[in-house]
Amino acid sequence: MSAIQHHSPLGMSSRRLSIVAVLAVCGAFGVTGAAEAAGAETKVTIKAEGTDLFGFVKSPNEQRCADDRKVKVFKKTRDGKMRIGTDNASLSGTRYRWSLGNTGMTGRFYARVGQIPGCQADRSETIRVQR
């Protein structure tokens, strides 16, 4: 005896339709889970006034991702990069600011924050510092 197959309006058997539905649900949770695993978007900026280097850390989740966030500053060199300093961002007015102060150095610099639980990593644009 053959089993009776029921077909959907799209011509799919009920078994195939069930499999498609399960895969769609798993895919939706997989995307959501991946987005949550990546953490909150984080943005780090760098600016210079003369050879004073400073910037800001921004995030929709400022308490977790900006407050006391470690910022590393690098100088681009012929051989790659050289870390010149670090600072932790702290609340300054309404923004989370970091500062290395007067480095006395010229050249091209960028800032970076690493990924921490619940927060994404970011790298600033590269700026040229002159006296």
Contact map, one row per residue, 1 for C-alpha under 8 A:
11100000000000000000000000000000000000000000000000000000000000000000000000000000000000000000000000000000000000000000000000000000000
11110000000000000000000000000000000000000000000000000000000000000000000000000000000000000000000000000000000000000000000000000000000
11111000000000000000000000000000000000000000000000000000000000000000000000000000000000000000000000000000000000000000000000000000000
01111100000000000000000000000000000000000000000000000000000000000000000000000000000000000000000000000000000000000000000000000000000
00111110000011000000000000000000000000000000000000000000000000000000000000000000000000000000000000000000000000000000000000000000000
00011111000011000000000000000000000000000000000000000000000000000000000000000000000000000000000000000000000000000000000000000000000
00001111111111000000000000000000000000000000000000000000000000000000000000000000000000000000000000000000000000000000000000000000000
00000111111111001000000000000000000000000000000000000000000000000000000000000000000000000000000000000000000000000000000000000000000
00000011111100000000000000000000000000000000000000000000000000000000000000000000000000000000000000000000000000000000000000000000000
00000011111100000000000000000000000000000000000000000000000000000000000000000000000000000000000000000000000000000000000000000000000
00000011111110000000000000000000000000000000000000000000000000000000000000000000000000000000000000000000000000000000000000000000000
00000011111111011000000000000000000000000000000000000000000000000000000000000000000000000000000000000000000000000000000000000000000
00001111001111111000000000000000000000000000000000000000000000000000000000000000000000000000000000000000000000000000000000000000000
00001111000111111100000000000000000000000000000000000000000000000000000000000000000000000000000000000000000000000000000000000000000
00000000000011111110000000000000000000000000000000000000000000000000000000000000000000000000000000000000000000000000000000000000000
00000000000111111111000000000000000000000000000000000000000000000000000000000000000000000000000000000000000000000000000000000000000
00000001000111111111100000000000000000000000000000000000000000000000000000000000000000000000000000000000000000000000000000000000000
00000000000001111111110000000000000000000000000000000000000000000000000000000000000000000000000000000000000000000000000000000000000
00000000000000111111111000000000000000000000000000000000000000000000000000000000000000000000000000000000000000000000000000000000000
00000000000000011111111100000000000000000000000000000000000000000000000000000000000000000000000000000000000000000000000000000000000
00000000000000001111111110000000000000000000000000000000000000000000000000000000000000000000000000000000000000000000000000000000000
00000000000000000111111111000000000000000000000000000000000000000000000000000000000000000000000000000000000000000000000000000000000
00000000000000000011111111100000000000000000000000000000000000000000000000000000000000000000000000000000000000000000000000000000000
00000000000000000001111111110000000000000000000000000000000000000000000000000000000000000000000000000000000000000000000000000000000
00000000000000000000111111111000000000000000000000000000000000000000000000000000000000000000000000000000000000000000000000000000000
00000000000000000000011111111100000000000000000000000000000000000000000000000000000000000000000000000000000000000000000000000000000
00000000000000000000001111111110000000000000000000000000000000000000000000000000000000000000000000000000000000000000000000000000000
00000000000000000000000111111111000000000000000000000000000000000000000000000000000000000000000000000000000000000000000000000000000
00000000000000000000000011111111100000000000000000000000000000000000000000000000000000000000000000000000000000000000000000000000000
00000000000000000000000001111111110000000000000000000000000000000000000000000000000000000000000000000000000000000000000000000000000
00000000000000000000000000111111111000000000000000000000000000000000000000000000000000000000000000000000000000000000000000000000000
00000000000000000000000000011111111100000000000000000000000000000000000000000000000000000000000000000000000000000000000000000000000
00000000000000000000000000001111111110000000000000000000000000000000000000000000000000000000000000000000000000000000000000000000000
00000000000000000000000000000111111111000000000000000000000000000000000000000000000000000000000000000000000000000000000000000000000
00000000000000000000000000000011111111100000000000000000000000000000000000000000000000000000000000000000000000000000000000000000000
00000000000000000000000000000001111111110000000000000000000000000000000000000000000000000000000000000000000000000000010000000000000
00000000000000000000000000000000111111100000000000000000000000000000000000000000000000000000000000000000000000000000010000000000000
00000000000000000000000000000000011111110000000000000000000000000000000000000000000000000000000000000000000000000000011100000000000
00000000000000000000000000000000001111111000000000000000000000000000000000000000000000000000000000000000000000000000111100000000000
00000000000000000000000000000000000101111100000000000000001110001000000000000000000000000000000000000000000000000000011100000000000
00000000000000000000000000000000000000111110000000000000001100000000000000000000000000000000000000000000000000000000001110000000000
00000000000000000000000000000000000000011111000000000000111100001100000000000000000000000000000000000000000000000000001111000000000
00000000000000000000000000000000000000001111100000000000111000000000000000000000000000000000000000000000000000000000000011110000000
00000000000000000000000000000000000000000111110000000011110000000000000000000000000000000000000000000000000000111000000001110000000
00000000000000000000000000000000000000000011111000000011100000000000000000000000000000000000000000000000000000100000000000111000000
00000000000000000000000000000000000000000001111100001111000000000000000000000000000000000000000000000000000001100000000000011110000
00000000000000000000000000000000000000000000111110001110000000000000000000000000000000000000000000000000000000000000000000000010000
00000000000000000000000000000000000000000000011111111100000000000000000000000000000000000000000000000000000000000000000000000000100
00000000000000000000000000000000000000000000001111111000000000000000000000000000000000000000000000000000000000000000000000000000000
00000000000000000000000000000000000000000000000111110000000000000000000000000000000000000000000000000000000000000000000000000000111
00000000000000000000000000000000000000000000000111111000000000000000000000000000000000000000000000001111110000000000000000000000111
00000000000000000000000000000000000000000000000111111100000000000000000000000000000000000000000000111111000000000000000000000000000
00000000000000000000000000000000000000000000011110111110000000000000000000000000000000000000000000111110000000000000000000000000000
00000000000000000000000000000000000000000000011100011111000000000000000000000000000000000000000011111000000000000000000000000000000
00000000000000000000000000000000000000000001111000001111100000000000000000000000000000000000000011100000000000000000000000000000000
00000000000000000000000000000000000000000001110000000111110000000000000000000000000000001000001111000000000000000000000000000000000
00000000000000000000000000000000000000000111100000000011111000000100100000000000000000001000001111000000000000000000000000000000000
00000000000000000000000000000000000000000111000000000001111101001100000000000000000000000000001100000000000000000000000000000000000
00000000000000000000000000000000000000011110000000000000111111001100000000000000000000000000000000000000000000000000000000000000000
00000000000000000000000000000000000000011100000000000000011111000000000000000000000000000000000000000000000000000000000000000000000
00000000000000000000000000000000000000010000000000000000001111111100000000000000000000000000000000000000000000000000000000000000000
00000000000000000000000000000000000000000000000000000000011111111110000000000000000000000000000000000000000000000000000000000000000
00000000000000000000000000000000000000000000000000000000000011111110000000000000000000000000000000000000000000000000000000000000000
00000000000000000000000000000000000000000000000000000000000011111110000000000000000000000000000000000000000000000000011000000000000
00000000000000000000000000000000000000010100000000000000011011111110100000000000000000000000000000000000000000000001011000000000000
00000000000000000000000000000000000000000100000000000000111011111111100000000000000000001100000100000000000000000000000000000000000
00000000000000000000000000000000000000000000000000000000000001111111100000000000000000001110000100000000000000000000000000000000000
00000000000000000000000000000000000000000000000000000000000000000111110000000000000000011100000000000000000000000000000000000000000
00000000000000000000000000000000000000000000000000000000100000001111111000000000000000011100000000000000000000001000000000000000000
00000000000000000000000000000000000000000000000000000000000000000001111100000000000001111000000000000000000000001100000000000000000
00000000000000000000000000000000000000000000000000000000000000000000111110000000000001111000000001000000000000111100000000000000000
00000000000000000000000000000000000000000000000000000000000000000000011111000000001111100000000000000000000000111000000000000000000
00000000000000000000000000000000000000000000000000000000000000000000001111100000001111000000000000000000000011110000000000000000000
00000000000000000000000000000000000000000000000000000000000000000000000111110000111110000000000000000000000011110000000000000000000
00000000000000000000000000000000000000000000000000000000000000000000000011111000111100000000000000000000001111000000000000000000000
00000000000000000000000000000000000000000000000000000000000000000000000001111101110000000000000000000000001111000000000000000000000
00000000000000000000000000000000000000000000000000000000000000000000000000111111110000000000000000000000000000000000000000000000000
00000000000000000000000000000000000000000000000000000000000000000000000000011111100000000000000000000000000000000000000000000000000
00000000000000000000000000000000000000000000000000000000000000000000000000001111100000000000000000000000000000000000000000000000000
00000000000000000000000000000000000000000000000000000000000000000000000000011111110000000000000000000000000000000000000000000000000
00000000000000000000000000000000000000000000000000000000000000000000000001111111111000000000000000000000000000000000000000000000000
00000000000000000000000000000000000000000000000000000000000000000000000001111001111100000000000000000000000000000000000000000000000
00000000000000000000000000000000000000000000000000000000000000000000000111100000111110000000000000000000000000000000000000000000000
00000000000000000000000000000000000000000000000000000000000000000000000111100000011111000000000000000000000000000000000000000000000
00000000000000000000000000000000000000000000000000000000000000000000000111000000001111100000000000010000000000000000000000000000000
00000000000000000000000000000000000000000000000000000000000000000000011110000000000111110000000000010000000000000000000000000000000
00000000000000000000000000000000000000000000000000000000000000000000011100000000000011111000000001110000000000000000000000000000000
00000000000000000000000000000000000000000000000000000000000000000001111000000000000001111100000001000000000000000000000000000000000
00000000000000000000000000000000000000000000000000000001100000000111111000000000000000111110000111100000000000000000000000000000000
00000000000000000000000000000000000000000000000000000000000000000111100000000000000000011111001111000000000000000000000000000000000
00000000000000000000000000000000000000000000000000000000000000000010000000000000000000001111111110000000000000000000000000000000000
00000000000000000000000000000000000000000000000000000000000000000000000000000000000000000111111110000000000000000000000000000000000
00000000000000000000000000000000000000000000000000000000000000000000000000000000000000000011111000000000000000000000000000000000000
00000000000000000000000000000000000000000000000000000000000000000000000000000000000000000011111100000000000000000000000000000000000
00000000000000000000000000000000000000000000000000000001110000000000000000000000000000000111111110000000000000000000000000000000000
00000000000000000000000000000000000000000000000000000001110000000110000000000000000000001111011111000000000000000000000000000000000
00000000000000000000000000000000000000000000000000000111100000000000000000000000000000001111001111100000000000000000000000000000000
00000000000000000000000000000000000000000000000000000111100000000000001000000000000000111100000111110000000000000000000000000000000
00000000000000000000000000000000000000000000000000011110000000000000000000000000000000101000000011111000000000000000000000000000000
00000000000000000000000000000000000000000000000000011100000000000000000000000000000011100000000001111110000000000000000000000000000
00000000000000000000000000000000000000000000000000111100000000000000000000000000000000000000000000111110000000000000000000000000000
00000000000000000000000000000000000000000000000000111000000000000000000000000000000000000000000000011111000000000000000000000000000
00000000000000000000000000000000000000000000000000111000000000000000000000000000000000000000000000011111100000000000000000000000000
00000000000000000000000000000000000000000000000000110000000000000000000000000000000000000000000000000111110000000000000000000000000
00000000000000000000000000000000000000000000000000100000000000000000000000000000000000000000000000000011111000000000000000000000100
00000000000000000000000000000000000000000000000000100000000000000000000000000000000000000000000000000001111100000000000000000001111
00000000000000000000000000000000000000000000000000000000000000000000000000110000000000000000000000000000111110000000000000000001110
00000000000000000000000000000000000000000000000000000000000000000000000000110000000000000000000000000000011111000000000000000111100
00000000000000000000000000000000000000000000000000000000000000000000000011110000000000000000000000000000001111100000000000000111100
00000000000000000000000000000000000000000000010000000000000000000000000011110000000000000000000000000000000111110000000000111110000
00000000000000000000000000000000000000000001110000000000000000000000001111000000000000000000000000000000000011111000000000111100000
00000000000000000000000000000000000000000001000000000000000000000000001111000000000000000000000000000000000001111100000011110000000
00000000000000000000000000000000000000000001000000000000000000000000111100000000000000000000000000000000000000111110000011100000000
00000000000000000000000000000000000000000000000000000000000000000000011000000000000000000000000000000000000000011111000111000000000
00000000000000000000000000000000000000000000000000000000000000000000000000000000000000000000000000000000000000001111101111000000000
00000000000000000000000000000000000000000000000000000000000000001000000000000000000000000000000000000000000000000111111110000000000
00000000000000000000000000000000000000100000000000000000000000000000000000000000000000000000000000000000000000000011111000000000000
00000000000000000000000000000000000111110000000000000000000000011000000000000000000000000000000000000000000000000001111100000000000
00000000000000000000000000000000000001111100000000000000000000011000000000000000000000000000000000000000000000000011111110000000000
00000000000000000000000000000000000001111100000000000000000000000000000000000000000000000000000000000000000000000111011111000000000
00000000000000000000000000000000000000001110000000000000000000000000000000000000000000000000000000000000000000011111001111100000000
00000000000000000000000000000000000000000111000000000000000000000000000000000000000000000000000000000000000000011110000111110000000
00000000000000000000000000000000000000000011100000000000000000000000000000000000000000000000000000000000000001111000000011111000000
00000000000000000000000000000000000000000011110000000000000000000000000000000000000000000000000000000000000001110000000001111100000
00000000000000000000000000000000000000000000110000000000000000000000000000000000000000000000000000000000000001100000000000111110000
00000000000000000000000000000000000000000000010000000000000000000000000000000000000000000000000000000000000111100000000000011111000
00000000000000000000000000000000000000000000011000000000000000000000000000000000000000000000000000000000000111000000000000001111100
00000000000000000000000000000000000000000000000000000000000000000000000000000000000000000000000000000000011110000000000000000111110
00000000000000000000000000000000000000000000000101100000000000000000000000000000000000000000000000000000111110000000000000000011111
00000000000000000000000000000000000000000000000001100000000000000000000000000000000000000000000000000000011000000000000000000001111
00000000000000000000000000000000000000000000000001100000000000000000000000000000000000000000000000000000010000000000000000000000111
